[in-house]
Amino acid sequence: MVYTDLSVPHKFIEAGGFDNFTPKEAREYLKWYTGCIPERVEYFKKYVQEFQDNPMDYSLESLYLLDDWFITQIEYEYKTDEEILEFCKRNYFSESTDLLSLSEKTVWTDYTYALMYDIARYYGEVMVRNINGMRWGVKTTSKNWVYRNKPVVFNDNAKYFSDSPADTIEVRMCNYINKSRMPSSFRDIFSQYIDEFGIIEGI
């Protein structure tokens, strides 16, 4: 089975990325994104079950089972010298490129991107279905906010809580390949949420 990502509707691509979304486009993207989750989870489930016995039933335990397997699936390719120099210029790096981390000198393969985004969808939905107060949402104000216009998970019991599943997953991947520090496991992350917000009754 060749694992492929979900095609984003052309109107969102034409907009030029999250930073360029209008508030209406951001809300429409969120609706499209969350509407695709059941379909993508089924696709993801069939693939994962080729490697492990995982019910993929949105439970916390099903997410924890993905941990070790997920890390083994990370693939990357090295940027060209021109791309690395452009990266340094864009990020105002003046030091030697030898000091860049591995994640700064590489890009994920298409397979890794596809897997990353589906894990992020599943991760977010597990939050919403298991942890008190969690819900999908989007914030279109505050132009300097790092998650502006992106699908994120908010918590109605904590005014300043927000988590971008896609960003959380990618940071974890970068930490792993950089060997700078071992990334927190899904169990570690969710233990913090459970301690703060609690489990939904009946789960």
Secondary structure, DSSP 8 states (H G I E B T S, - for coil): ---------HHHHHHTSGGG--HHHHHHHHHHHHHTHHHHHHHHHHHHTTTS----SS-HHHHHHHHHHHHHT--EEE--HHHHHHHHHHTT--S-GGGS-HHHHEEE-HHHHHHHHHHHHHHHHHHHHHBTTEEEE-----TT-TTTTS-EEEETTEEEEEE-HHHHHHHHHHHHHHTSS----HHHHHHHHHHHH-B-TT-
